[in-house]
Amino acid sequence: MAKESVKARQRKREALSAKYAEKRAALKAAGDYKALDLLPRNASPVRLKNRCQLTGRPRGYIRYFGISRVIFRDMALQGKIPGVKKASW
């Protein structure tokens, strides 16, 4: 599990990115790059990292489910993800 401070930092970046998304798009369309520089750095969507919603794990992220591979496997084996079952052939 990721530290709580790392998860909190990620949530803060997500909130700032959503808050300034419309303003960033308008400034980019206008070509006003000096005004873009004045926005907070964490408002940029590039600074976001895909993290597991449950544990905060940054690696092995499955975008479709929003969780890491480890949690995905556990939940799939427990039958908590509808339509997913272990393959056998």
Stockholm file with secondary structure:
# STOCKHOLM 1.0

chainA/1-89         MAKESVKARQRKREALSAKYAEKRAALKAAGDYKALDLLPRNASPVRLKNRCQLTGRPRGYIRYFGISRVIFRDMALQGKIPGVKKASW
#=GR chainA/1-89 SS CCCHHHHHHHHHHHHHHHHHHHHHHHHHHHTCHHHHHHSCGGGSGGGCCCCCTTTCCCSSEETTTTEEHHHHHHHHHTTCSTTCCCCCC
#=GC SS_cons        CCCHHHHHHHHHHHHHHHHHHHHHHHHHHHTCHHHHHHSCGGGSGGGCCCCCTTTCCCSSEETTTTEEHHHHHHHHHTTCSTTCCCCCC
//
